[in-house]
Amino acid sequence: MESYHLHKLIELVEENHRVISSYNLPEPSYNLLKKSKYKESILKTYQLLGGKLATPEIKAPNWQIVLENNYIIILDEVLHFNRYRLQTLRSEVYGYLNEFPVDHYRNFCRKHERDCIKTGLAGKNWTFPLAEKHFGVAEERGDFSKNGAPAWKLRAFEDFLQDGVALHLQKKLIRIATYHQLMINRQLFKVGDVLTSGTQEHLKALQNYIDRKMSS
């Protein structure tokens, strides 16, 4: 479902904007930030998550949607909203990201962790070797004490890295949560539902929302 949502979002964005290759930008990684003014904030967050290494030599997933007009769009779904992402969202880095909907994202993390648990306990969604290298051996699935879920922590830190790198590169990052609600004909619809089964009217409303974010 996640890849379907992203594919649908790309189709919508391409109708009004020119999408270019993500390789036109450096891939988001700690290496891009280790000499930046955000280095200490990045390290502090890594350590707060329980990071075990002296430096978080981590490369985040590459940018999802890169536009020629200096914008980056990222779609965040259920696995990206939980207690660990909430920890990263408390970083002072977000004081520099004026357009980032940090209050909404913090609220989504508090309200929707149960959704994350439904799919986040299985297989590599809970842990895998690289995640344990950075955040220690996982606890039993569903146990958030001690080291908790290393894969959740790594995913949260990767999202945080993307935010920091976009800031460092002076790119305008638009994160769209599937939990964000659009008002359409006096009714609220979640972005995830619009991408799954929305009418043309609903999809147009999502296009308009993105266009407004890019013109604000």
Buried (B, 14 or more C-beta within 10 A) or exposed (E): EBEEBBEBBBEBBEEEBEBEEBEEBEBBBBBBBBEBEBBEBBBBBBEBBBBBEEEBEBEBBBBBBBBEEEBBBBBBBBBBBBBBBBBBBEBEBBEBBEEBBBEBBBBBBEEBBEBBBEBBBEEEBBBBEEBBBBBBEBBEBEEBEEBBBBBBBBBBBBBBBBBBBBBBBEBBBBBBBBBBBBEBEEEEBBBBBBBEEBEEEBBBBBBEBBEEBBEE
